Amino acid sequence: MESNKKTWWKESVVYQIYPRSFCDSDGDGIGDLNGITEKLEYLKELGIDVIWLSPVYQSPNDDNGYDISDYQAIMKEFGTMEDYDCMLQKAHDLGIKIMMDLVVNHTSDEHAWFVESRKSKDNPYRDYYIWREGKEGKEPNNWGSCFGGSAWKYDEKTDMYFLHLFSQKQPDLNWDNPKVRQEVFDMMNWWCEKGIDGFRMDVISLISKVAELPDGEVGKSGYGDYSPYAANGPHVHEYLQEMNEKVLSKYDLITVGECSGVTVEEAKKYASSAGKELNMVFQFEHMDLDGGESFKWNHRKIRLTELKEVMSKWQTQLQDKAWNSLYWCNHDQPRIVSRLGNDSERYRELSAKMLGTCLHMMQGTPYVYQGEELGMTNYPFASPKDFRDIESINAYQELTEKGIVEPEEMFDFVSYKSRDNSRTPMQWDDSANGGFTTGTPWISVNPNYKTINAKEQMQREDSVFHYYKKLISLRKSHEIIVYGTYELLLPEDEKLYAYTRSLDNEKLLVVCNFSDEELKYELPAEFCGADIQILIANYQREQMEKNMILRPYEAVVCLKAQ
Ligand code: TEU
């Protein structure tokens, strides 16, 4: 059956690198390509198959590289194209594939296309972007941008506005223009010819907007919501099928589309097993569970029952129809051990391992974000001046100035959810700056690097690092972890996440205690026999018992071969 087809990208584990914060080889305080090359052996040791590289292209860095001014050049701070080629070659020599970040919903306003586009109404590049006349001296519609304020910017030169769903320096490309699509496809082919192995597609669900650009429902910020008219828009599948035909289908690639606002039904189209668009999507439903009235800004904790419901929906409804991606972390999310686990000294490692277990035993392609394999934590921000991220800075300013949230409370919210939490430098060892740089880091290193760092964890058998290494290798030795069918147990339990996976004559049981309490757990009868093998556990555990006591944040996985 086509839908159950076995492929390498279903069996792979992906590791995301945020180059700015990974490893600095030249002491300028900013991570770079040579730094990545130096650390490839570390990743080999961890056992990952693919690196997703956040953008390394030329960029004025309004949004740390997600604002690209030249898709075929390397950002100066990161090195040169020769450095890139070296990194790619060495990765390939080690058997590691490279997945590039493709940011084509928008460019930088410093991209040559936009520089031309804004010159005049009849410039050949005018229609590369989305320009509109104002309405009665105001913006063309009420849409708010993701990073605060209006999604429109007035341009005096031609007395018109351009659309930017993200920052003012990230104008949206007009995908309805066939020339834009062709330019993007040519650029993608150029990278493929270089030998790269895949693409992670930034906000690809937003590329097709409803032509009339209608006003959206007004939220707390005072701006209208663009998503009903831009997310999973009218031609998105058509454009991706064209991309598949003109680029993707010609190479053996791994592709994942970042799809904010994607539903299971939409995902079945983007990532259908028929293979006409992408391999998989990043959905946001589990990450949005602790969202609130003012977007993501609050310190609500995710309820386990809700999390189980969402995860299980994706696991069961994509079965045989499409393929899942699995992630807790990326460069836009706070650290998972501080969010869903417990980052106290006592429970940090246990809960980090438990969370890794819960995710890595599911069906889909797992993504590990740099430092997740060490159980890295959120950053202890001391003042709003510590924020570096455009989203955090703008949100703090806008919501406090408008009196929507009190400054003290907003500081708490942003500290908890800021994207900067994941962007603090990778903690390599206990030397100055965690071994990330010999210079001054562009963003402060988390002071806990003296105890939480790669060097210490590589030397210690019971570390989070070694646990992740084992999770990754189990996936290689047990097909059931990749392909087994998922079934949730005890959906109403507020503290325990238990599920099974089944494949042919095998069955896997995954039990995770999400609380700091001891829990009683009655083992399903079929896992009570003597033939049960424990595959991995985060505490010492010799055997499964009928009446189990699960210790705080305990995780255990066992296998029954019939
Ligand atoms: O993120 C898109 C996206 O959905 C984010 O706006 C997300 O909602 C937000 O970061 C959560 O706080 C992608 C990139 O991953 C992000 O880093 C970029 O800033 C953004 O696109 C614009 O390119």
Residues whose N, C-alpha, C, O or C-beta is under 5 A from the ligand:
A	BS01	TEU	D63 Y66 C146 F166 D202 V203 S260 D332
